[in-house]
Structures are given as C-alpha cells and as structure tokens.
Amino acid sequence: MVTLHEGNTPLIPAPRLAEATDPSLRIFLKCEGFNPTGSFKDRGMTVAISKAVEAGSRAVICASTGNTSASAAAYAARAGIRAFVMVPKGAVAIGKLSQAAIHGATVLVVDGTFDQALSIVTQIAERHPVTLVNSLNPFRLEGQKTGAFEVVDQLGRAPDYHLIPVGNAGNISAYWRGYREYHRAGIAKELPKMVGFQAAGAAPIVEDRVILEPKTLATAIRIGNPASWGLAKEALQDSQGWIDAVTDEEIVRGYRLLAREEGIFMEPASCATVAGLAKMVKAGRFEPGSTLVLTLTGHGLKDPDTALESATRPVSVPARLDAVLAQLGL
Ligand code: F0G
C-alpha cells in the first residue's frame, strides 16, 4: 500500500456558522484540507497509486485543476514512479502548482480548459503504458467513499443533509456510495440527502448543459463537463437531494465567514458549501433541528493569492513603538 497516512480527518462542530445562519441546525465540518497534501484527493490517490503499482505501472497521468495533480505527484514520488500532470493555464492556485513541481512531476500547462486536458490525458492512457489517475479510474472513488464512513463513525449516525462542492462530480458520487454501503451493512440507520454546489459560472449539472468556457474564482471547480455527471445525478436522485449554484461573491463571503468565525482556512471551492448553506437556509430548505455535514475539500494555503485579495491587507509600519501603537489604536 502506498500511503501517506491520509484520512481520519477531524469532524469539527461549527456553532458560529449555525448562529450566523440558523441556530437550530447542528453543523459539522469534515475538514478534508487536513489530509497529507491538503485535499480529499489523497483518499482516492492512495488506492489508485497502490493499484497502479500492483499492476506493474511505472507512470501515472492526470488532468487537474490543481489538487489531483498535487496528490498524484506526492503519491507517485512515494511509490517511486513517474507522474505526468496537465493543468489549465492561468487557472491553478500557486500552492497546488508548487506541490506538483517539488514532488518531481512533469507538469504541462495547457492553453485550454480542464475539460480539454482531461480528454487528452484519457486518450494518452488508452494508448500508452501510463495509468490514468483521474476519477475515471474506479479505484479513486473507492478510496474517497471512506470520507462518508468516517462521518458516520465520528457522528455515530449519518447526517440529515450532506453538503459538498461539485466539480468533476467524483466526490459527491463517492460519498453517496460510502453512505449507501454503511447503510446496507447496518452501520448507519439513516441516509443523508446529498446537496451539491457548483460555482455559478461553472454549473453544468445545475443548468443541464455543457459549459464550454467555465468561469469562477474557485478554480478547483472550474469544470464545464464533469466526468462523473451521471453518477452525481444518481446520487442526487437516490438521496432525494438537490444541486444548486452559488456566485463567486457568495463563495468569498462564505470563505471569509469560515476563516473569521470558525478559525478554519479552506480554499474557495470548499467554501461553495458554506455559501450554499447560507443560501439554502434563506430559502428554507433544511428542516429545523437538522444535522448537517459540510465537506471542506482543500486547505486555504493552497491559494494564498485569493486569501490576500479577500481580506484586509497587511499594513507597513516603521520600527518605532509610537508608530506601531498609533496603527493599533491602543
Ligand atoms: N474541492 C476541491 C478543493 C477540489 O480540488 C475539487 C476537484 C472539488 C472540490 C470537486 O470535487 O471533482 O470530485 O466534484 N478538483 C479536481 C482536481 C478536479 O483536479 O483537483 P469533484
């Protein structure tokens, strides 16, 4: 097994988010940004890379909005095999790019979208001796479903609603599979409603059409033609859940709220769930007193540029006590 001891991430209560939205709700945050490479991708990558090595593969390939490439690069390094990653130009947060680079992956920046890159790497993996580690690789979702197992283990039950950001739509499908398996095994008595959120400029499932030029500041979910579209629709239907879109403005509001009120710094795509929480509470979509779990998919340090742009700027001061006191207003 090729592992970096991923998983076992904390499920943290979020009373301030409840206060800011609906105090009757019990809200918990599944903090997937605390995985070894800073995102939930590690749960799937440990399985995908272990199985690739088992099958004798010497190289892996993926397209990515950043986190998959960071995870693939790290686990390939751990396994002693090569990683080729393709990312869309100008649309990947700097932390993620630096991870792929330092782990020794071959990084190709493509002048196009994630969806175009995914189509290219899929064709390469069909014809050449490299293993595809995007979520089209079935072992990825098998690993990622453990997120749902852990939520039930930590909460002692399944939540009433599970809120999750949707990009390529693998993770919502994986969580639903995990919940169903635990339910079938009798470990969870209940099943949650799955509630997905896409960014308004990149909402193909919400709008039920391919988006050729997706746009959002939440670059992780800037995807116009999700690979697991069908599986995600099944998850939404079977769980009696739903999917909605949140604007970049709402995402940034959620991003700041989470960081400032709960002390948890997650990247913008993760905060589509916080934005969605606020929007759905306003729309009266949650039964009062319900238990909600939000998956926070990636760490805030992945994208320091957006953090600095979204917050009060640091202030420069001369190295003098009086000047510092004047600035602090003390
Ligand atoms: N949140 C983050 C931080 C992500 O990196 C992704 C996907 C998602 C949410 C959406 O998850 O694709 O399973 O629906 N990132 C992929 C990548 C596409 O290449 O890193 P999904």
Residues whose N, C-alpha, C, O or C-beta is under 5 A from the ligand:
A	BS01	F0G	A63 S64 T65 G66 N67 T68 S69 P165 V166 G167 N168 A169 G170 N171 I172 A220 A269 S270 T297 G298
